[in-house]
Amino acid sequence: MQIQKSFDQEESKGMLYLVPTPIGNLEDMTYRALRILKEADLIAAEDTRNTKKLCNYFEITTPLVSYHEHNKETSGKQLIQSLKDGKKIALVSDAGMPAISDPGYEVVAEALQHDITVVPLPGANAALSALIASGIATQPFYFYGFLQRNKKDKKEELEQLKYQSATMILYESPHRLKETLQLIHQVWGDRRMAVCRELTKRFEEFIRGTVSELLEWTQNGEVRGEFCLIIEGSAEEQEEKAAWWKDLSIMEHVNHYVEQGNKPKDAIKLAAVDRDMPKREVYAAYHIE
């Protein structure tokens, strides 16, 4: 067990701050986020070019270092060493909340293993902003993020999620939106949903209706920008079926999906859905085993 008192001896210890940045509207930057970015010893950014523009706009001169999907192992080790040396580091993604469909989880987990204080700041987030304006039940909800790019893998994920009764939150890119909606309609049926794009920006748009109506909209609507999909949960009762994985350990369960050709992180996601467990718990158990 670990108990963190976030601000005990704050001045004398290394701290990792998780700092949200605007998802489109710079006015959504909080006073506290600006202060932390100015006071930190380093800002760890997903893309230093994008974060540099933000820093220039708000006159922030804190040094930037790169931390992204492709260098997170080496860069993460350097960040942890700096934190152990007493540095204050602010972690940011290109937009929104760090570690949500963006790099960050791994360095947070590593920091906690070294008893380094991790402090989250509240702020901009696309998923929750879309959810509360969707007109669809806001709780319980199930955030899944991006589906697989490959059509076969995507369909398999949707089949795993078919009987989830909570409101579903997905992210999707514009050039894959139509295919994803077609698969949702095929696998889940014609549920109520909302497609949200350009959140917080001048051309913010909510398209609310059924899956079939949204599919029709993609024929002539403006399919641009990053999309957040809010989809009504299943009203069907899942047919009782034997859990084929019940006698497997979590490692064996994940490896089953890896052997089917899934990447380990995707296999962990699928096993988490099967077991109705948080993905982070399956991730931790898989790597411990």
matplotlib code that plots the C-alpha trace (Angstrom):
import matplotlib.pyplot as plt

x = [0.0, 1.2, -0.2, 0.7, 0.4, 0.9, 2.2, 4.2, 7.8, 6.8, 9.8, 12.4, 11.4, 10.9, 7.4, 5.7, 2.8, 0.2, -0.9, -3.8, -3.5, -6.3, -8.0, -8.6, -9.4, -6.5, -8.8, -9.3, -5.8, -6.1, -4.2, -2.8, -1.6, 0.2, 1.9, 3.1, 4.5, 6.4, 7.7, 8.7, 12.3, 11.3, 8.3, 8.1, 6.1, 4.6, 5.6, 8.0, 7.1, 3.4, 4.1, 6.6, 3.8, 1.7, 4.7, 5.4, 1.8, 1.8, 5.4, 6.6, 10.4, 10.7, 13.0, 11.2, 12.2, 10.6, 8.5, 6.4, 5.3, 8.5, 11.1, 9.1, 11.4, 14.7, 13.2, 11.1, 14.3, 15.9, 12.7, 12.7, 16.3, 15.6, 12.7, 14.8, 17.3, 14.6, 13.4, 9.9, 8.6, 5.3, 4.1, 1.9, 0.4, -0.4, -3.9, -6.1, -5.3, -1.9, -2.0, -5.5, -4.9, -1.5, 1.8, 2.1, 0.9, 4.2, 6.2, 3.5, 3.7, 7.5, 7.5, 5.1, 7.4, 10.1, 7.8, 7.9, 4.9, 2.5, 0.1, -2.8, -4.2, -7.8, -8.5, -9.5, -10.6, -12.4, -14.2, -16.0, -16.8, -18.5, -20.2, -22.0, -23.3, -24.3, -27.8, -27.0, -26.8, -23.6, -23.2, -22.1, -19.8, -17.1, -14.1, -12.4, -10.5, -9.3, -10.3, -7.9, -7.1, -7.4, -11.1, -10.9, -9.4, -11.8, -14.8, -13.4, -13.1, -16.7, -18.0, -16.2, -17.9, -21.4, -23.2, -21.6, -24.5, -22.7, -22.5, -19.5, -16.9, -14.7, -12.2, -11.9, -10.0, -11.9, -10.7, -11.8, -15.1, -17.4, -16.0, -16.2, -19.8, -20.6, -19.1, -20.9, -24.2, -23.4, -22.2, -24.2, -27.3, -29.0, -28.4, -28.6, -25.3, -23.6, -20.6, -18.7, -16.0, -13.8, -14.6, -14.0, -13.1, -15.0, -16.5, -17.5, -20.3, -22.5, -24.4, -27.0, -29.2, -29.0, -26.1, -27.9, -28.6, -25.0, -23.9, -26.1, -24.6, -21.1, -22.2, -22.6, -21.5, -18.1, -16.0, -13.0, -11.2, -10.8, -14.0, -15.4, -18.2, -20.7, -22.9, -25.8, -25.0, -26.6, -30.1, -29.7, -28.9, -25.8, -26.6, -25.0, -22.0, -19.0, -16.0, -13.5, -10.7, -11.8, -9.1, -6.4, -4.1, -4.0, -0.7, -2.2, -5.3, -3.3, -0.9, -3.9, -4.7, -1.0, -0.8, -3.8, -1.7, -2.6, 0.1, 0.6, -1.1, -4.1, -4.2, -4.2, -7.2, -9.2, -8.4, -9.5, -12.9, -13.3, -12.6, -14.5, -11.3, -9.5, -6.9, -4.2, -4.8, -4.5, -1.3, 0.2, -0.7, 0.6, 4.0, 4.3, 3.6]
y = [0.0, 3.5, 6.7, 10.0, 13.4, 15.4, 18.6, 17.5, 18.9, 20.1, 22.4, 19.8, 16.7, 15.7, 15.9, 14.8, 17.1, 15.9, 19.1, 19.2, 21.6, 23.0, 20.8, 23.7, 26.9, 28.5, 30.2, 26.7, 26.9, 27.2, 29.7, 26.8, 25.0, 28.1, 28.5, 24.9, 25.1, 28.3, 26.9, 23.4, 22.6, 20.7, 20.2, 16.7, 17.1, 14.6, 16.9, 19.8, 21.8, 21.9, 22.6, 25.4, 27.2, 27.0, 28.2, 31.1, 32.2, 32.3, 33.4, 30.3, 29.8, 26.4, 24.0, 21.3, 17.6, 15.1, 12.2, 10.3, 6.8, 6.1, 7.2, 6.7, 3.9, 5.9, 9.3, 7.8, 6.6, 10.0, 11.7, 9.3, 10.1, 13.8, 13.3, 11.3, 14.2, 16.5, 18.1, 19.3, 18.0, 18.9, 16.2, 17.4, 15.8, 17.7, 18.4, 17.5, 15.2, 13.4, 9.6, 9.4, 7.8, 9.5, 8.5, 9.0, 5.9, 4.2, 7.1, 7.6, 3.9, 4.0, 7.2, 5.6, 2.6, 5.0, 6.8, 10.0, 12.2, 12.4, 15.4, 15.6, 18.9, 19.1, 20.6, 20.1, 16.6, 15.7, 12.5, 14.1, 17.3, 15.3, 13.0, 15.7, 17.4, 14.2, 13.8, 10.2, 8.9, 10.2, 7.3, 4.7, 5.3, 3.1, 5.0, 2.8, 5.3, 4.4, 1.1, -0.9, 0.4, -3.0, -3.8, -7.4, -6.5, -3.6, -5.9, -8.3, -5.5, -4.4, -7.9, -8.0, -4.8, -5.6, -6.2, -3.4, -1.7, 1.6, 4.5, 3.9, 6.6, 6.1, 8.3, 8.1, 9.8, 11.4, 8.9, 5.9, 7.3, 5.9, 2.4, 2.4, 3.5, 0.8, -1.8, -0.4, -0.7, -4.2, -5.5, -3.4, -2.4, 0.9, 2.7, 6.3, 8.1, 11.5, 12.3, 15.3, 17.2, 20.2, 20.5, 23.9, 25.4, 27.8, 25.0, 22.8, 20.5, 17.8, 15.4, 13.5, 10.7, 7.0, 5.0, 4.7, 8.5, 9.3, 6.9, 8.8, 12.1, 10.9, 10.8, 14.6, 16.0, 17.6, 14.7, 16.7, 17.0, 14.5, 12.8, 11.7, 9.1, 8.7, 5.6, 4.3, 1.2, -2.2, -2.9, -6.6, -9.2, -11.1, -14.8, -16.8, -18.5, -20.3, -18.1, -19.9, -18.1, -18.8, -21.4, -19.2, -16.9, -13.3, -13.9, -17.0, -15.0, -12.1, -14.5, -16.2, -12.9, -12.3, -15.7, -14.6, -11.8, -8.9, -6.6, -7.0, -3.7, -4.7, -8.2, -6.6, -4.4, -7.4, -9.5, -6.6, -6.5, -10.2, -10.1, -6.8, -5.4, -2.0, -2.3, -1.0, -3.9, -6.5, -4.6, -4.7, -8.4, -9.4, -7.7, -9.0, -12.5]
z = [0.0, -0.8, 0.7, -1.1, 0.6, -2.5, -1.0, 2.0, 1.6, -1.9, -2.2, -1.6, -3.6, -7.2, -8.5, -11.7, -12.6, -15.2, -17.0, -19.4, -22.3, -24.5, -27.1, -29.4, -27.4, -25.7, -23.2, -21.6, -20.1, -16.3, -14.1, -12.2, -15.3, -16.5, -13.1, -13.0, -16.6, -15.6, -12.3, -13.5, -14.2, -17.4, -19.6, -21.0, -24.3, -26.8, -29.6, -28.6, -31.7, -30.7, -27.1, -28.1, -29.8, -26.6, -24.5, -26.8, -26.6, -22.8, -22.5, -20.8, -21.1, -19.3, -21.2, -23.2, -23.6, -25.8, -24.4, -27.0, -28.0, -29.9, -27.3, -24.1, -22.8, -23.1, -22.4, -19.5, -17.8, -18.1, -16.6, -13.7, -12.9, -13.0, -10.7, -8.3, -8.4, -7.1, -10.4, -11.0, -14.3, -16.1, -18.5, -21.3, -24.5, -27.7, -26.5, -23.5, -20.6, -20.7, -20.5, -22.1, -25.5, -25.3, -23.8, -20.0, -18.2, -18.2, -16.7, -14.1, -13.0, -12.9, -10.9, -8.3, -8.1, -6.9, -4.5, -6.6, -6.0, -9.0, -9.1, -11.6, -12.7, -13.9, -17.3, -20.9, -22.0, -25.2, -24.0, -21.0, -22.9, -25.6, -23.1, -21.1, -24.2, -26.1, -24.7, -23.9, -20.3, -18.7, -16.2, -16.1, -19.1, -20.6, -22.2, -24.8, -26.9, -30.4, -32.0, -34.1, -37.6, -39.2, -40.1, -38.9, -35.5, -35.1, -35.7, -33.1, -30.6, -31.2, -30.8, -27.4, -26.4, -27.8, -24.6, -22.6, -20.9, -20.1, -22.5, -24.8, -25.6, -28.7, -30.5, -34.3, -37.1, -40.1, -42.7, -40.7, -39.3, -42.0, -41.8, -38.0, -38.1, -40.6, -38.3, -35.3, -37.1, -38.3, -34.9, -32.4, -34.3, -34.7, -31.3, -30.4, -30.6, -31.0, -33.1, -31.8, -33.8, -33.4, -29.7, -28.2, -31.6, -33.8, -35.9, -33.0, -34.1, -32.5, -34.8, -32.7, -34.0, -34.6, -36.0, -39.4, -39.5, -38.7, -41.5, -43.9, -42.6, -43.5, -47.2, -47.4, -44.0, -43.3, -42.1, -40.8, -37.5, -34.7, -33.7, -30.4, -30.6, -27.8, -28.2, -26.2, -24.2, -24.9, -23.7, -24.4, -21.9, -22.9, -23.4, -20.6, -22.0, -20.6, -20.0, -22.1, -20.3, -16.7, -16.1, -17.6, -15.7, -16.8, -18.6, -20.4, -21.3, -22.8, -24.6, -26.2, -28.0, -28.8, -30.5, -32.6, -34.0, -31.7, -30.3, -26.5, -25.6, -27.7, -26.2, -22.8, -23.8, -25.1, -21.9, -19.8, -21.6, -21.2, -17.5, -16.9, -15.3, -15.6, -18.4, -16.0, -13.6, -16.4, -17.6, -14.1, -13.5, -17.0, -16.4, -12.8, -13.9]

ax = plt.figure().add_subplot(projection="3d")
ax.plot(x, y, z, "-o")
ax.set_aspect("equal")
plt.show()
